[in-house]
């Protein structure tokens, strides 16, 4: 005998909640685990944006006759 439709619906909802919980747990564990690396990368990116680019130096191969 097949289970009633309401039981099947409850099982589907329960499975969805479990999947969402697992995704949230995985996301948080990655954020906590890689926090030092993410902070360093963010600081490095901000430092690169705030520093002016070095003046471009012409290479020895570029020769202009003007």
PyMOL Python script that loads the backbone (N, CA, C, O; Angstrom):
from pymol import cmd

cmd.read_pdbstr("""\
ATOM      1  N   UNK A   1       0.836  -1.171   0.000  1.00  0.00           N
ATOM      2  CA  UNK A   1       0.000   0.000   0.000  1.00  0.00           C
ATOM      3  C   UNK A   1       0.891   1.248   0.000  1.00  0.00           C
ATOM      4  O   UNK A   1       1.827   1.340   0.794  1.00  0.00           O
ATOM      5  N   UNK A   2       0.609   2.188  -0.868  1.00  0.00           N
ATOM      6  CA  UNK A   2       1.392   3.413  -0.985  1.00  0.00           C
ATOM      7  C   UNK A   2       1.025   4.370   0.147  1.00  0.00           C
ATOM      8  O   UNK A   2      -0.119   4.419   0.598  1.00  0.00           O
ATOM      9  N   UNK A   3       2.027   5.132   0.595  1.00  0.00           N
ATOM     10  CA  UNK A   3       1.723   6.093   1.663  1.00  0.00           C
ATOM     11  C   UNK A   3       0.815   7.193   1.130  1.00  0.00           C
ATOM     12  O   UNK A   3       0.831   7.489  -0.065  1.00  0.00           O
ATOM     13  N   UNK A   4       0.028   7.796   2.004  1.00  0.00           N
ATOM     14  CA  UNK A   4      -0.857   8.875   1.575  1.00  0.00           C
ATOM     15  C   UNK A   4      -0.060  10.065   1.032  1.00  0.00           C
ATOM     16  O   UNK A   4       1.129  10.216   1.312  1.00  0.00           O
ATOM     17  N   UNK A   5      -0.736  10.896   0.257  1.00  0.00           N
ATOM     18  CA  UNK A   5      -0.096  12.044  -0.376  1.00  0.00           C
ATOM     19  C   UNK A   5       0.470  13.000   0.670  1.00  0.00           C
ATOM     20  O   UNK A   5       1.537  13.579   0.466  1.00  0.00           O
ATOM     21  N   UNK A   6      -0.230  13.167   1.781  1.00  0.00           N
ATOM     22  CA  UNK A   6       0.250  14.110   2.799  1.00  0.00           C
ATOM     23  C   UNK A   6       1.589  13.657   3.394  1.00  0.00           C
ATOM     24  O   UNK A   6       2.450  14.484   3.691  1.00  0.00           O
ATOM     25  N   UNK A   7       1.761  12.332   3.566  1.00  0.00           N
ATOM     26  CA  UNK A   7       3.039  11.831   4.076  1.00  0.00           C
ATOM     27  C   UNK A   7       4.159  12.065   3.064  1.00  0.00           C
ATOM     28  O   UNK A   7       5.281  12.408   3.439  1.00  0.00           O
ATOM     29  N   UNK A   8       3.849  11.878   1.785  1.00  0.00           N
ATOM     30  CA  UNK A   8       4.861  12.109   0.755  1.00  0.00           C
ATOM     31  C   UNK A   8       5.252  13.590   0.717  1.00  0.00           C
ATOM     32  O   UNK A   8       6.424  13.919   0.535  1.00  0.00           O
ATOM     33  N   UNK A   9       4.282  14.470   0.886  1.00  0.00           N
ATOM     34  CA  UNK A   9       4.546  15.904   0.873  1.00  0.00           C
ATOM     35  C   UNK A   9       5.394  16.296   2.086  1.00  0.00           C
ATOM     36  O   UNK A   9       6.320  17.098   1.965  1.00  0.00           O
ATOM     37  N   UNK A  10       5.080  15.735   3.243  1.00  0.00           N
ATOM     38  CA  UNK A  10       5.850  16.033   4.456  1.00  0.00           C
ATOM     39  C   UNK A  10       7.293  15.536   4.308  1.00  0.00           C
ATOM     40  O   UNK A  10       8.230  16.205   4.742  1.00  0.00           O
ATOM     41  N   UNK A  11       7.464  14.375   3.702  1.00  0.00           N
ATOM     42  CA  UNK A  11       8.818  13.857   3.492  1.00  0.00           C
ATOM     43  C   UNK A  11       9.603  14.752   2.545  1.00  0.00           C
ATOM     44  O   UNK A  11      10.796  14.976   2.749  1.00  0.00           O
ATOM     45  N   UNK A  12       8.946  15.265   1.513  1.00  0.00           N
ATOM     46  CA  UNK A  12       9.618  16.161   0.574  1.00  0.00           C
ATOM     47  C   UNK A  12      10.014  17.464   1.263  1.00  0.00           C
ATOM     48  O   UNK A  12      11.114  17.973   1.050  1.00  0.00           O
ATOM     49  N   UNK A  13       9.127  17.997   2.080  1.00  0.00           N
ATOM     50  CA  UNK A  13       9.442  19.232   2.808  1.00  0.00           C
ATOM     51  C   UNK A  13      10.592  18.995   3.783  1.00  0.00           C
ATOM     52  O   UNK A  13      11.498  19.821   3.900  1.00  0.00           O
ATOM     53  N   UNK A  14      10.549  17.876   4.472  1.00  0.00           N
ATOM     54  CA  UNK A  14      11.602  17.551   5.436  1.00  0.00           C
ATOM     55  C   UNK A  14      12.951  17.395   4.717  1.00  0.00           C
ATOM     56  O   UNK A  14      13.980  17.849   5.219  1.00  0.00           O
ATOM     57  N   UNK A  15      12.940  16.761   3.558  1.00  0.00           N
ATOM     58  CA  UNK A  15      14.178  16.601   2.790  1.00  0.00           C
ATOM     59  C   UNK A  15      14.714  17.949   2.334  1.00  0.00           C
ATOM     60  O   UNK A  15      15.923  18.179   2.360  1.00  0.00           O
ATOM     61  N   UNK A  16      13.826  18.836   1.918  1.00  0.00           N
ATOM     62  CA  UNK A  16      14.247  20.172   1.510  1.00  0.00           C
ATOM     63  C   UNK A  16      14.866  20.946   2.653  1.00  0.00           C
ATOM     64  O   UNK A  16      15.869  21.635   2.471  1.00  0.00           O
ATOM     65  N   UNK A  17      14.276  20.838   3.829  1.00  0.00           N
ATOM     66  CA  UNK A  17      14.822  21.526   5.001  1.00  0.00           C
ATOM     67  C   UNK A  17      16.194  20.971   5.357  1.00  0.00           C
ATOM     68  O   UNK A  17      17.096  21.731   5.708  1.00  0.00           O
ATOM     69  N   UNK A  18      16.359  19.666   5.272  1.00  0.00           N
ATOM     70  CA  UNK A  18      17.652  19.046   5.569  1.00  0.00           C
ATOM     71  C   UNK A  18      18.713  19.519   4.575  1.00  0.00           C
ATOM     72  O   UNK A  18      19.842  19.811   4.968  1.00  0.00           O
ATOM     73  N   UNK A  19      18.359  19.597   3.299  1.00  0.00           N
ATOM     74  CA  UNK A  19      19.307  20.045   2.275  1.00  0.00           C
ATOM     75  C   UNK A  19      19.702  21.493   2.525  1.00  0.00           C
ATOM     76  O   UNK A  19      20.887  21.824   2.468  1.00  0.00           O
ATOM     77  N   UNK A  20      18.734  22.361   2.800  1.00  0.00           N
ATOM     78  CA  UNK A  20      19.046  23.765   3.074  1.00  0.00           C
ATOM     79  C   UNK A  20      19.918  23.910   4.320  1.00  0.00           C
ATOM     80  O   UNK A  20      20.830  24.736   4.348  1.00  0.00           O
ATOM     81  N   UNK A  21      19.640  23.114   5.341  1.00  0.00           N
ATOM     82  CA  UNK A  21      20.464  23.146   6.549  1.00  0.00           C
ATOM     83  C   UNK A  21      21.888  22.701   6.270  1.00  0.00           C
ATOM     84  O   UNK A  21      22.839  23.280   6.795  1.00  0.00           O
ATOM     85  N   UNK A  22      22.036  21.677   5.447  1.00  0.00           N
ATOM     86  CA  UNK A  22      23.371  21.198   5.102  1.00  0.00           C
ATOM     87  C   UNK A  22      24.137  22.238   4.294  1.00  0.00           C
ATOM     88  O   UNK A  22      25.334  22.429   4.506  1.00  0.00           O
ATOM     89  N   UNK A  23      23.458  22.909   3.372  1.00  0.00           N
ATOM     90  CA  UNK A  23      24.113  23.968   2.596  1.00  0.00           C
ATOM     91  C   UNK A  23      24.536  25.131   3.485  1.00  0.00           C
ATOM     92  O   UNK A  23      25.636  25.661   3.331  1.00  0.00           O
ATOM     93  N   UNK A  24      23.679  25.528   4.405  1.00  0.00           N
ATOM     94  CA  UNK A  24      24.016  26.624   5.322  1.00  0.00           C
ATOM     95  C   UNK A  24      25.202  26.232   6.204  1.00  0.00           C
ATOM     96  O   UNK A  24      26.109  27.036   6.421  1.00  0.00           O
ATOM     97  N   UNK A  25      25.194  25.006   6.708  1.00  0.00           N
ATOM     98  CA  UNK A  25      26.303  24.545   7.544  1.00  0.00           C
ATOM     99  C   UNK A  25      27.605  24.515   6.757  1.00  0.00           C
ATOM    100  O   UNK A  25      28.647  24.920   7.274  1.00  0.00           O
ATOM    101  N   UNK A  26      27.564  24.046   5.529  1.00  0.00           N
ATOM    102  CA  UNK A  26      28.763  24.013   4.699  1.00  0.00           C
ATOM    103  C   UNK A  26      29.286  25.406   4.401  1.00  0.00           C
ATOM    104  O   UNK A  26      30.494  25.640   4.451  1.00  0.00           O
ATOM    105  N   UNK A  27      28.385  26.340   4.091  1.00  0.00           N
ATOM    106  CA  UNK A  27      28.790  27.719   3.816  1.00  0.00           C
ATOM    107  C   UNK A  27      29.444  28.341   5.042  1.00  0.00           C
ATOM    108  O   UNK A  27      30.501  28.961   4.934  1.00  0.00           O
ATOM    109  N   UNK A  28      28.827  28.180   6.197  1.00  0.00           N
ATOM    110  CA  UNK A  28      29.389  28.769   7.415  1.00  0.00           C
ATOM    111  C   UNK A  28      30.722  28.135   7.783  1.00  0.00           C
ATOM    112  O   UNK A  28      31.636  28.831   8.226  1.00  0.00           O
ATOM    113  N   UNK A  29      30.843  26.831   7.606  1.00  0.00           N
ATOM    114  CA  UNK A  29      32.112  26.184   7.949  1.00  0.00           C
ATOM    115  C   UNK A  29      33.228  26.646   7.011  1.00  0.00           C
ATOM    116  O   UNK A  29      34.369  26.797   7.446  1.00  0.00           O
ATOM    117  N   UNK A  30      32.920  26.870   5.741  1.00  0.00           N
ATOM    118  CA  UNK A  30      33.932  27.404   4.823  1.00  0.00           C
ATOM    119  C   UNK A  30      34.305  28.834   5.197  1.00  0.00           C
ATOM    120  O   UNK A  30      35.481  29.197   5.153  1.00  0.00           O
ATOM    121  N   UNK A  31      33.317  29.649   5.565  1.00  0.00           N
ATOM    122  CA  UNK A  31      33.594  31.031   5.950  1.00  0.00           C
ATOM    123  C   UNK A  31      34.468  31.076   7.196  1.00  0.00           C
ATOM    124  O   UNK A  31      35.401  31.875   7.269  1.00  0.00           O
ATOM    125  N   UNK A  32      34.182  30.240   8.161  1.00  0.00           N
ATOM    126  CA  UNK A  32      34.973  30.214   9.396  1.00  0.00           C
ATOM    127  C   UNK A  32      36.352  29.622   9.132  1.00  0.00           C
ATOM    128  O   UNK A  32      37.348  30.122   9.656  1.00  0.00           O
ATOM    129  N   UNK A  33      36.425  28.578   8.336  1.00  0.00           N
ATOM    130  CA  UNK A  33      37.697  27.901   8.079  1.00  0.00           C
ATOM    131  C   UNK A  33      38.664  28.749   7.275  1.00  0.00           C
ATOM    132  O   UNK A  33      39.869  28.715   7.520  1.00  0.00           O
ATOM    133  N   UNK A  34      38.153  29.506   6.321  1.00  0.00           N
ATOM    134  CA  UNK A  34      39.026  30.295   5.450  1.00  0.00           C
ATOM    135  C   UNK A  34      39.034  31.772   5.797  1.00  0.00           C
ATOM    136  O   UNK A  34      39.501  32.591   5.005  1.00  0.00           O
ATOM    137  N   UNK A  35      38.520  32.129   6.978  1.00  0.00           N
ATOM    138  CA  UNK A  35      38.421  33.538   7.362  1.00  0.00           C
ATOM    139  C   UNK A  35      39.764  34.258   7.317  1.00  0.00           C
ATOM    140  O   UNK A  35      39.825  35.356   6.765  1.00  0.00           O
ATOM    141  N   UNK A  36      40.851  33.701   7.868  1.00  0.00           N
ATOM    142  CA  UNK A  36      42.132  34.427   7.813  1.00  0.00           C
ATOM    143  C   UNK A  36      42.592  34.682   6.378  1.00  0.00           C
ATOM    144  O   UNK A  36      43.115  35.753   6.072  1.00  0.00           O
ATOM    145  N   UNK A  37      42.399  33.703   5.506  1.00  0.00           N
ATOM    146  CA  UNK A  37      42.833  33.856   4.117  1.00  0.00           C
ATOM    147  C   UNK A  37      41.972  34.876   3.381  1.00  0.00           C
ATOM    148  O   UNK A  37      42.476  35.662   2.579  1.00  0.00           O
ATOM    149  N   UNK A  38      40.664  34.859   3.660  1.00  0.00           N
ATOM    150  CA  UNK A  38      39.766  35.812   3.012  1.00  0.00           C
ATOM    151  C   UNK A  38      40.057  37.239   3.461  1.00  0.00           C
ATOM    152  O   UNK A  38      40.001  38.169   2.656  1.00  0.00           O
ATOM    153  N   UNK A  39      40.370  37.416   4.751  1.00  0.00           N
ATOM    154  CA  UNK A  39      40.692  38.753   5.249  1.00  0.00           C
ATOM    155  C   UNK A  39      41.988  39.258   4.628  1.00  0.00           C
ATOM    156  O   UNK A  39      42.079  40.421   4.235  1.00  0.00           O
ATOM    157  N   UNK A  40      42.992  38.384   4.537  1.00  0.00           N
ATOM    158  CA  UNK A  40      44.256  38.799   3.921  1.00  0.00           C
ATOM    159  C   UNK A  40      44.056  39.165   2.458  1.00  0.00           C
ATOM    160  O   UNK A  40      44.624  40.149   1.983  1.00  0.00           O
ATOM    161  N   UNK A  41      43.267  38.398   1.751  1.00  0.00           N
ATOM    162  CA  UNK A  41      43.023  38.693   0.342  1.00  0.00           C
ATOM    163  C   UNK A  41      42.271  40.008   0.188  1.00  0.00           C
ATOM    164  O   UNK A  41      42.551  40.779  -0.730  1.00  0.00           O
ATOM    165  N   UNK A  42      41.323  40.267   1.074  1.00  0.00           N
ATOM    166  CA  UNK A  42      40.559  41.510   1.006  1.00  0.00           C
ATOM    167  C   UNK A  42      41.462  42.708   1.308  1.00  0.00           C
ATOM    168  O   UNK A  42      41.377  43.732   0.631  1.00  0.00           O
ATOM    169  N   UNK A  43      42.318  42.585   2.314  1.00  0.00           N
ATOM    170  CA  UNK A  43      43.241  43.681   2.640  1.00  0.00           C
ATOM    171  C   UNK A  43      44.208  43.919   1.488  1.00  0.00           C
ATOM    172  O   UNK A  43      44.519  45.064   1.162  1.00  0.00           O
ATOM    173  N   UNK A  44      44.675  42.861   0.884  1.00  0.00           N
ATOM    174  CA  UNK A  44      45.602  42.992  -0.244  1.00  0.00           C
ATOM    175  C   UNK A  44      44.919  43.690  -1.423  1.00  0.00           C
ATOM    176  O   UNK A  44      45.518  44.542  -2.080  1.00  0.00           O
ATOM    177  N   UNK A  45      43.678  43.326  -1.681  1.00  0.00           N
ATOM    178  CA  UNK A  45      42.939  43.954  -2.783  1.00  0.00           C
ATOM    179  C   UNK A  45      42.705  45.433  -2.509  1.00  0.00           C
ATOM    180  O   UNK A  45      42.839  46.260  -3.410  1.00  0.00           O
ATOM    181  N   UNK A  46      42.355  45.771  -1.272  1.00  0.00           N
ATOM    182  CA  UNK A  46      42.151  47.181  -0.933  1.00  0.00           C
ATOM    183  C   UNK A  46      43.455  47.963  -1.032  1.00  0.00           C
ATOM    184  O   UNK A  46      43.461  49.115  -1.466  1.00  0.00           O
ATOM    185  N   UNK A  47      44.555  47.340  -0.633  1.00  0.00           N
ATOM    186  CA  UNK A  47      45.851  48.002  -0.707  1.00  0.00           C
ATOM    187  C   UNK A  47      46.242  48.231  -2.165  1.00  0.00           C
ATOM    188  O   UNK A  47      46.806  49.273  -2.498  1.00  0.00           O
ATOM    189  N   UNK A  48      45.949  47.272  -3.030  1.00  0.00           N
ATOM    190  CA  UNK A  48      46.265  47.424  -4.444  1.00  0.00           C
ATOM    191  C   UNK A  48      45.446  48.547  -5.069  1.00  0.00           C
ATOM    192  O   UNK A  48      45.943  49.260  -5.941  1.00  0.00           O
ATOM    193  N   UNK A  49      44.200  48.712  -4.636  1.00  0.00           N
ATOM    194  CA  UNK A  49      43.359  49.768  -5.179  1.00  0.00           C
ATOM    195  C   UNK A  49      43.813  51.142  -4.705  1.00  0.00           C
ATOM    196  O   UNK A  49      43.738  52.112  -5.459  1.00  0.00           O
ATOM    197  N   UNK A  50      44.286  51.238  -3.457  1.00  0.00           N
ATOM    198  CA  UNK A  50      44.651  52.543  -2.911  1.00  0.00           C
ATOM    199  C   UNK A  50      46.030  52.999  -3.377  1.00  0.00           C
ATOM    200  O   UNK A  50      46.295  54.200  -3.430  1.00  0.00           O
ATOM    201  N   UNK A  51      46.905  52.066  -3.712  1.00  0.00           N
ATOM    202  CA  UNK A  51      48.246  52.442  -4.172  1.00  0.00           C
ATOM    203  C   UNK A  51      48.170  52.930  -5.617  1.00  0.00           C
ATOM    204  O   UNK A  51      47.521  52.304  -6.455  1.00  0.00           O
ATOM    205  N   UNK A  52      48.835  54.048  -5.907  1.00  0.00           N
ATOM    206  CA  UNK A  52      48.866  54.481  -7.305  1.00  0.00           C
ATOM    207  C   UNK A  52      49.757  53.537  -8.113  1.00  0.00           C
ATOM    208  O   UNK A  52      50.728  53.001  -7.578  1.00  0.00           O
ATOM    209  N   UNK A  53      49.445  53.331  -9.367  1.00  0.00           N
ATOM    210  CA  UNK A  53      50.281  52.428 -10.173  1.00  0.00           C
ATOM    211  C   UNK A  53      51.666  53.043 -10.371  1.00  0.00           C
ATOM    212  O   UNK A  53      51.794  54.264 -10.463  1.00  0.00           O
ATOM    213  N   UNK A  54      52.688  52.218 -10.437  1.00  0.00           N
ATOM    214  CA  UNK A  54      54.037  52.754 -10.631  1.00  0.00           C
ATOM    215  C   UNK A  54      54.140  53.403 -12.008  1.00  0.00           C
ATOM    216  O   UNK A  54      53.460  52.987 -12.946  1.00  0.00           O
ATOM    217  N   UNK A  55      54.990  54.423 -12.129  1.00  0.00           N
ATOM    218  CA  UNK A  55      55.123  55.071 -13.442  1.00  0.00           C
ATOM    219  C   UNK A  55      55.647  54.059 -14.455  1.00  0.00           C
ATOM    220  O   UNK A  55      56.532  53.257 -14.157  1.00  0.00           O
ATOM    221  N   UNK A  56      55.085  54.116 -15.645  1.00  0.00           N
ATOM    222  CA  UNK A  56      55.496  53.155 -16.667  1.00  0.00           C
ATOM    223  C   UNK A  56      56.847  53.570 -17.222  1.00  0.00           C
ATOM    224  O   UNK A  56      57.079  54.735 -17.544  1.00  0.00           O
ATOM    225  N   UNK A  57      57.712  52.609 -17.324  1.00  0.00           N
ATOM    226  CA  UNK A  57      59.041  52.859 -17.868  1.00  0.00           C
ATOM    227  C   UNK A  57      59.089  52.254 -19.254  1.00  0.00           C
ATOM    228  O   UNK A  57      58.621  51.137 -19.477  1.00  0.00           O
ATOM    229  N   UNK A  58      59.653  52.992 -20.170  1.00  0.00           N
ATOM    230  CA  UNK A  58      59.748  52.465 -21.518  1.00  0.00           C
ATOM    231  C   UNK A  58      60.833  51.398 -21.546  1.00  0.00           C
ATOM    232  O   UNK A  58      61.885  51.530 -20.920  1.00  0.00           O
ATOM    233  N   UNK A  59      60.550  50.364 -22.274  1.00  0.00           N
ATOM    234  CA  UNK A  59      61.523  49.282 -22.341  1.00  0.00           C
ATOM    235  C   UNK A  59      62.638  49.652 -23.313  1.00  0.00           C
ATOM    236  O   UNK A  59      62.512  50.598 -24.090  1.00  0.00           O
ATOM    237  N   UNK A  60      63.696  48.916 -23.260  1.00  0.00           N
ATOM    238  CA  UNK A  60      64.840  49.179 -24.127  1.00  0.00           C
ATOM    239  C   UNK A  60      64.521  48.849 -25.575  1.00  0.00           C
ATOM    240  O   UNK A  60      65.223  49.296 -26.482  1.00  0.00           O
ATOM    241  N   UNK A  61      63.473  48.075 -25.799  1.00  0.00           N
ATOM    242  CA  UNK A  61      63.137  47.672 -27.159  1.00  0.00           C
ATOM    243  C   UNK A  61      62.272  48.685 -27.879  1.00  0.00           C
ATOM    244  O   UNK A  61      62.188  48.670 -29.107  1.00  0.00           O
ATOM    245  N   UNK A  62      61.616  49.583 -27.114  1.00  0.00           N
ATOM    246  CA  UNK A  62      60.787  50.577 -27.803  1.00  0.00           C
ATOM    247  C   UNK A  62      61.677  51.739 -28.209  1.00  0.00           C
ATOM    248  O   UNK A  62      62.342  52.359 -27.378  1.00  0.00           O
ATOM    249  N   UNK A  63      61.675  52.010 -29.460  1.00  0.00           N
ATOM    250  CA  UNK A  63      62.550  53.047 -30.017  1.00  0.00           C
ATOM    251  C   UNK A  63      61.701  54.004 -30.818  1.00  0.00           C
ATOM    252  O   UNK A  63      61.006  53.587 -31.744  1.00  0.00           O
ATOM    253  N   UNK A  64      61.741  55.248 -30.489  1.00  0.00           N
ATOM    254  CA  UNK A  64      60.984  56.233 -31.257  1.00  0.00           C
ATOM    255  C   UNK A  64      61.965  57.177 -31.918  1.00  0.00           C
ATOM    256  O   UNK A  64      62.922  57.637 -31.295  1.00  0.00           O
ATOM    257  N   UNK A  65      61.721  57.460 -33.176  1.00  0.00           N
ATOM    258  CA  UNK A  65      62.619  58.312 -33.947  1.00  0.00           C
ATOM    259  C   UNK A  65      62.129  59.759 -33.988  1.00  0.00           C
ATOM    260  O   UNK A  65      62.697  60.552 -34.739  1.00  0.00           O
ATOM    261  N   UNK A  66      61.118  60.141 -33.232  1.00  0.00           N
ATOM    262  CA  UNK A  66      60.627  61.505 -33.324  1.00  0.00           C
ATOM    263  C   UNK A  66      61.434  62.463 -32.521  1.00  0.00           C
ATOM    264  O   UNK A  66      61.136  63.657 -32.502  1.00  0.00           O
TER     265      UNK A  66
END
""", "prot")
cmd.dss("prot")
cmd.show_as("cartoon", "prot")
cmd.util.cbc("prot")
cmd.orient("prot")
